[in-house]
Amino acid sequence: MARLEKKVLGELSGRIGDIVGRTRYGKYYISARPAKYRMSKAPHEVDKRNRFKVNGLFAKAIKERDVLYRIWDLKKAPASSAYNKICKVNFKLCGTERPTDKNLITPDGFPLPVESITFLPGKIEAELMPFDILPNEKRVVFILLASFYEPKKQELPYFSLKHITSYDLDELKLTFNLNSTDKQIADLYNKSTVFLAAVTEDANGNILRWSESVGREL
């Protein structure tokens, strides 16, 4: 691979013939494409590629929720970006077909005492146990990501990820309400996994702490 000091070819991105151009960390590179590439069909290599795909979709879903992405950006870890941190932590936790209840939507945080999570028609209910809030924490935000899997129709993707953003809190009972789109997606699948976490903020909306990620198969 060669690095260009002057972009004599302009902004080449992608492949032209046997030449591949890309920009990495603000620097421009070109390289020759291998003459032949044979994808391994060894079971462990196939599993690795499948897990890589699942992990990418899971990381993308986390990135779409701004507060989650900011949390990963705050986490101190040897990775170049929040997205890479998410991928690095979650890769080995993914299954070859879907995310598992071991996957994490937040890095390690304070314990979130969840007694139960139940999927009911049109809603997901979570029963919490008491947990401490610090004096400067003025707001607690609860986040739930649902993974619907095992499709009822063969042509559908094996799983679909959806943030459930509308919820009510009655003392220690959280009720996440599915909107019409959420319900349509949920109805296409037989099973689900949910990932729940909490984030605390100060009066200005700055993130102070986040909880561990709680995953449950429903």
N, C-alpha and C positions, 0 to 999 in steps of 0.2 A: 504494500500500500504506500502511495506517495502523497505528500502534502503539498498543495499548490500555494505559493506565495502570491501569485497573480493569477486571477481567474481567466485564463486565456480562452477557455471554453464557455465562459459565462456561468450562470447558475445551473449547472447540470445536477439534476436530482433524479435518482433512479438509474435505469440501465439503457445504454445505447450500444447495441451489438455486444461486444465482450467487455465494454467499459462500464463500470459502476461508479457513480458519483454520490457523495453524501457529505453533510455538514455535521461535525461533532464538536460540541463545546466551543462553537464559534469559529472553528477551523475547517477548511475545505479539503476533502480528500478524494482521490480517485484510485481505483484498483481494478485489476483484471478479473473477470469472472472465470471461475474454474471451467475447464473444458467440459468436464462431466461431473455430475453429482448424483450418486446413488443413495437414496434414502434407505437407511437400515430398517429391516423388518423384524429384527430381533425383539422379542416381547418386552424387554426392559426399555428398549429405545422407543417402541410404540407407546408404552405407558408414560414415558417421560414427555413425549410430544403432546399426548392427550392432557397430561397434568399441566403442562406449560400453557396450553390453550385455556383450560379452566381457570388457571391462576390469572391469566391476562384479563379475562372477562370479570373476574371477581375484583381485581384491582381497579379496573375501569369503573365498576359500579361504585366503589368507595370514592374514587376521584370525583364522581359526579355530585357527591354530597359535600359541599364546601367545608362545613365544620369538621367533617372527618378528615378531609385532605389537610386542613390546617393543623389538626392534631398530629398527623404523621409527619408534617413538616417540622413540628416542634420537637419530635422525638429525636434524641441523639443516637445516631447509628451510622456505621460506615457505609453510606450509600450516597450517590450523587444527587438524588432527588427524593421527594416524598413518595412518588410512584414506585421508584426502585426499592425503597424501604418496605412498602406494602408487599411487593412481589417477593422480596427476599424472605420476609417472615412467613408468608403464606404458602410458598411453593410446596413444601413438604407436607403441609396440612391438607392440601387439596386431594380429592379423589381423582381417578382418571376420567370420570364421567360428569362430576359435579362437585361443588364445594361441600365440605362436611361440617358437622357441628363443632369441629376443632378449629376451623378457620377463624380469623380475628378481624373485626372491623376497626378495632382500636388496639394500640400497643398496650403493654402491661400497665395497669392503673389500679386505682383503689377498688376493693371488693364491692361488687354490686350484688346484694343479697336477694336473689330471685327465688321465691318459693315455688312458683309454677308458671308455665306459659301454656295457654290453651287456644286452639283455633276453633272459633265458633262461626256460624253463618254471618258473613259480612264484617267480622271483626276478629282481632287477636287480643286476648286478655292476658295481662301479666300481673301476678300477685307478688308484691315486694314485701320485704321485712325492713324494719327501721334501719337507717344508716345515718351517720353523722354528716352535717353540713358545716363548713367553717364560717366564722363570722363575716368574712369579706365576700363570701359566695352569695350573690343576690339572685341567681337564677340557675335552675337545673333544667337542661334540655335532654330529653330521651330520644334515642335514635333506634329505629328498627329497620333492618334489611331482611327481606324475605326471599328465599330461594325456592321457587316452585319447580318440582321435578317429576319425572316419570310421566311423560305426556300421554294423553288419552288418544291422540292421533299420531301415527308414525312419522308424518312429515314435519312435525314440530321439533324445535330444538329440544334436547333432553332436559335442559333446565332453563329457567328464566328468572332474572334477578329484578326485584322491585323494591324501592324505598316506600315504606308506609309512613307518611308524614303527619297525618291528622290523628291526634290522640287527646284523650281526656284523662285527668288524674284526679281520682277521688280517694283522698287519704293515701293509702298504699296500693290502690288498685289502678293499674294503667290499662286503658282501653284504646287500642289502635283501630281506627275505623277505615275500612277499605272503601275507596271511591269506586265509581263505575268501571274505570279501567282496571283497577286492582282486582275487582271481582271477576272481570272477563278473563284476565290472565290466570287467576287462581282456578277458575272453572275448567281450564284446559289441561290441568295437571292433577295427578292423584295424590301426591305427597308434597311436603314442604319442610324446609329447615329455616329457622329464624335466628337472627343475630341481634342482640339487644345490648345497648351501652348507654351510659349517661355522661353528660359533660356539664361542668359548672362554669359559670361566668361571673365577672364582677359587674358593677353598675354600668360600665361602659361597653359591655359585650365582649370583653377580652377573656379568652379561655384561661382558666386557672388550673383545673384538674380534669381528668377523664377517668372513667371506670374501666375495669377489665371488660372484655367482650364475652357475653354469655350466649352460647349457641345451644339450640335445642331442636331435636328432630320431632316434628309433630305428625 
